[in-house]
C-alpha cells in the first residue's frame, strides 16, 4: 500500500499543477476554458467589463486585434483591427511601432484558438503588454455590447 501511495500521490500532484498552469490536454492553447472543457488559469485575460471600460476611456497607445478572418457579414468590437495569421510581423510593426503598447486580442469565443495564438505570437516578436479577451465576439454580443461592421 505504501508503494502504491508513493507512486499515486506525486502523479496526482503533478496533474494538479499542470491543470492550474494551463491546458493539460495539449490539444489547445491555454485559456480560461480549454476547448476540450477543462478549466485552466488565464493570467493574461480581460473581462467584458474591463474591455468596455478601456474602449470608453480610449487610453493612449491602445489597440484591439480581432484574430478572425473577416468577410462582408462580419462584425467587430468597436475600434478593432483585423490582425490574423495572414498578417505579417512587418505589418504588425507598422501598425503598432511601440512594443509596450496595450494590445487586447480576441477571436470568436473561448473555444477558438486564433486569439491565444496571436497573443503568443505578439509576445514572441517583442510586445510586452498583450492580453486576451477570451469571450470573443460571441461573448461581446451576448453581453449586449455594441459592434460595428468589419471592413
C-alpha positions, 0 to 999 in steps of 0.5 A, a space after each residue: 500500500 505504501 508503494 502504491 501511495 508513493 507512486 499515486 500521490 506525486 502523479 496526482 500532484 503533478 496533474 494538479 499543477 499542470 491543470 492550474 498552469 494551463 491546458 493539460 490536454 495539449 490539444 489547445 492553447 491555454 485559456 480560461 476554458 480549454 476547448 476540450 472543457 477543462 478549466 485552466 488559469 488565464 493570467 493574461 485575460 480581460 473581462 467584458 467589463 474591463 474591455 468596455 471600460 478601456 474602449 470608453 476611456 480610449 487610453 493612449 497607445 491602445 489597440 484591439 486585434 480581432 484574430 478572425 478572418 473577416 468577410 462582408 457579414 462580419 462584425 467587430 468590437 468597436 475600434 478593432 483591427 483585423 490582425 490574423 495569421 495572414 498578417 505579417 510581423 512587418 505589418 504588425 510593426 507598422 501598425 503598432 511601432 511601440 512594443 509596450 503598447 496595450 494590445 487586447 486580442 480576441 477571436 470568436 469565443 473561448 473555444 477558438 484558438 486564433 486569439 491565444 495564438 496571436 497573443 503568443 505570437 505578439 509576445 514572441 516578436 517583442 510586445 510586452 503588454 498583450 492580453 486576451 479577451 477570451 469571450 470573443 465576439 460571441 461573448 461581446 454580443 451576448 453581453 449586449 455590447 455594441 459592434 460595428 461592421 468589419 471592413 
